[in-house]
Amino acid sequence: MKIRKDDTVQVIAGKDRGKKGRVLRSLPKKNKVVLEGLNLVVKHVRPRRQGEKGQRIKMATPLDTSSVKLICPKCKKAMRVGYKILANKKKKRFCRRCKGVF
């Protein structure tokens, strides 16, 4: 999967279209990512003990990776990701727009 934890991404589809956020979790088997503060839903929680009140908790839900685009750390624009194999046999991602390796 081309998007990893702590990457900055821009949402290109859905209710949060155009917003940017940080990836909290990557779910490669489901091809989804969880973003910080985006794609929120309200979950109603029942009271557990006597006298305690119920709550409404906002929680981030997974978003399909096809709905997000990676932000290049060098040129700060939404980009497509490519891969390069460097001289030391390491596989690195690069920005197809500015050709910056990261």
C-alpha positions in Angstrom: 0.0 0.0 0.0 1.4 3.4 -1.0 0.0 5.3 2.0 1.5 4.7 5.5 1.0 5.8 9.1 1.9 9.5 9.7 1.7 10.5 6.0 -0.3 13.7 5.2 -3.1 13.1 2.8 -5.8 15.1 1.0 -9.4 13.7 0.7 -10.5 13.8 -2.9 -14.0 12.2 -2.5 -16.7 12.1 0.1 -18.1 14.5 2.7 -14.7 15.8 3.7 -13.5 16.4 0.1 -10.6 18.9 -0.1 -9.5 18.6 3.6 -6.1 17.5 4.6 -5.2 15.2 7.5 -2.7 12.9 9.0 -3.0 9.1 8.7 -3.5 7.6 12.2 -3.7 3.9 11.0 -3.2 2.1 7.8 -5.3 -1.0 7.1 -3.7 -2.7 4.1 -5.8 -5.9 4.1 -9.0 -3.8 3.8 -7.3 -1.1 1.6 -8.4 1.7 4.0 -6.8 4.4 6.2 -8.0 6.2 9.3 -7.4 10.0 9.3 -7.1 12.3 12.2 -10.2 14.4 12.6 -11.8 13.4 9.3 -14.6 11.1 8.3 -16.1 11.3 11.8 -19.3 9.5 12.9 -21.2 9.9 16.2 -21.3 6.8 18.4 -23.9 6.7 21.2 -22.5 5.0 24.3 -24.8 3.7 27.1 -24.1 4.5 30.7 -22.2 1.6 32.4 -22.9 2.3 36.1 -25.8 3.7 38.1 -25.9 7.5 38.0 -23.5 7.8 35.0 -24.8 9.6 31.9 -24.7 8.3 28.4 -22.4 10.0 25.9 -22.1 10.8 22.2 -18.5 10.1 21.0 -17.2 11.3 17.7 -14.8 8.7 16.2 -12.9 8.5 13.0 -13.9 5.7 10.7 -11.8 4.1 7.9 -11.8 5.7 4.5 -10.9 3.9 1.3 -7.4 4.7 0.0 -8.8 5.5 -3.5 -10.5 8.5 -1.8 -7.2 10.1 -0.6 -4.1 11.5 -2.3 -0.7 11.7 -0.7 0.7 15.2 -0.1 4.4 15.5 -1.1 6.6 16.6 1.8 8.9 18.5 -0.6 6.5 20.4 -2.9 3.5 20.3 -0.6 1.1 19.3 -3.4 -1.2 16.3 -3.9 0.7 13.7 -5.9 0.8 10.3 -7.3 3.3 7.9 -5.8 6.1 6.1 -7.6 8.8 3.7 -6.4 12.5 3.8 -7.1 15.1 1.1 -6.1 18.2 3.0 -4.9 21.8 1.9 -5.3 21.8 0.4 -1.8 18.9 -1.9 -2.8 16.3 0.1 -0.8 12.9 0.7 -2.2 11.8 4.3 -1.7 8.7 6.3 -2.7 9.0 9.4 -4.9 6.8 12.2 -6.1 5.9 11.9 -9.7 5.4 15.7 -9.9 8.7 17.1 -8.4 10.7 13.8 -8.5 11.6 14.2 -4.8 12.5 10.9 -3.0 11.2 10.4 0.5 
